[in-house]
Amino acid sequence: MERAVVLSPTDRLAISVPELTDGSINTPPARADDVEEHDRIVQILKETKGRVGGADGAATRMGMKRTTLVSRLKRLGINPRTFL
């Protein structure tokens, strides 16, 4: 919102729809690489019952940091809580 106010060239605030979203909308992956990654993450989250971090978490099983996996979950629109 602040960015829109600062960048607004007139007295009226005009925001396009993409700027109103917070990125948490579950959108289907667009690229083939994303589809493969999405399916792999979903499978591992099912195996770990939605656990992302920790010794038995999905991030460890995938060989990455928890924060990296969280970023990918957001990018792919995956909510790990649905696998509890």
C-alpha positions as CSV (number, residue, x, y, z in Angstrom):
1,M,0.0,0.0,0.0
2,E,2.8,2.4,0.9
3,R,4.5,1.7,-2.4
4,A,1.4,2.5,-4.3
5,V,1.0,5.8,-2.4
6,V,4.6,6.8,-3.1
7,L,4.5,5.8,-6.8
8,S,1.1,7.3,-7.5
9,P,1.6,10.1,-10.0
10,T,-1.7,11.9,-9.1
11,D,-3.8,12.9,-6.1
12,R,-5.9,9.7,-6.6
13,L,-4.5,6.4,-5.5
14,A,-4.9,3.8,-8.3
15,I,-3.9,0.2,-7.6
16,S,-4.0,-2.6,-10.0
17,V,-5.3,-6.0,-8.9
18,P,-1.9,-7.8,-8.8
19,E,-0.6,-5.3,-6.3
20,L,-3.5,-6.1,-3.9
21,T,-2.6,-9.8,-3.6
22,D,-0.3,-10.9,-0.8
23,G,1.1,-13.9,-2.8
24,S,-0.7,-16.5,-0.7
25,I,-3.2,-17.5,-3.4
26,N,-2.9,-21.1,-4.4
27,T,-2.1,-20.9,-8.1
28,P,-1.2,-23.9,-10.1
29,P,2.5,-24.1,-11.2
30,A,3.1,-22.8,-14.7
31,R,6.4,-24.4,-15.8
32,A,7.2,-28.1,-16.2
33,D,10.1,-27.7,-13.7
34,D,7.6,-26.1,-11.2
35,V,5.2,-29.0,-11.6
36,E,7.9,-31.5,-10.9
37,E,9.1,-29.5,-7.9
38,H,5.5,-29.0,-6.7
39,D,4.8,-32.8,-6.9
40,R,8.0,-33.7,-5.1
41,I,7.4,-31.2,-2.3
42,V,3.8,-32.3,-1.8
43,Q,4.9,-36.0,-1.6
44,I,7.5,-35.2,1.0
45,L,5.1,-33.1,3.0
46,K,2.7,-36.0,3.0
47,E,5.4,-38.3,4.3
48,T,6.4,-35.8,7.0
49,K,2.8,-35.0,7.8
50,G,3.3,-31.3,7.0
51,R,6.5,-30.9,9.1
52,V,8.8,-28.4,7.3
53,G,11.7,-28.0,9.7
54,G,13.6,-30.2,12.1
55,A,15.6,-33.4,11.8
56,D,12.6,-35.3,10.4
57,G,11.2,-32.4,8.4
58,A,10.7,-32.0,4.7
59,A,13.6,-29.5,4.3
60,T,16.1,-32.0,5.7
61,R,14.8,-34.8,3.5
62,M,15.2,-32.5,0.5
63,G,18.7,-31.4,1.5
64,M,17.9,-27.7,1.8
65,K,17.5,-25.1,4.5
66,R,14.1,-24.6,6.1
67,T,13.9,-21.0,4.9
68,T,14.6,-22.1,1.3
69,L,11.8,-24.6,1.4
70,V,9.4,-22.0,3.0
71,S,10.2,-19.6,0.1
72,R,9.5,-22.4,-2.5
73,L,6.2,-23.2,-0.7
74,K,5.1,-19.6,-1.0
75,R,6.2,-19.4,-4.7
76,L,4.3,-22.6,-5.5
77,G,1.3,-21.8,-3.4
78,I,1.6,-24.8,-1.1
79,N,0.3,-24.7,2.4
80,P,2.0,-27.3,4.6
81,R,-0.8,-27.2,7.1
82,T,-3.0,-29.1,4.7
83,F,-0.9,-32.2,5.2
84,L,-1.3,-32.4,9.0
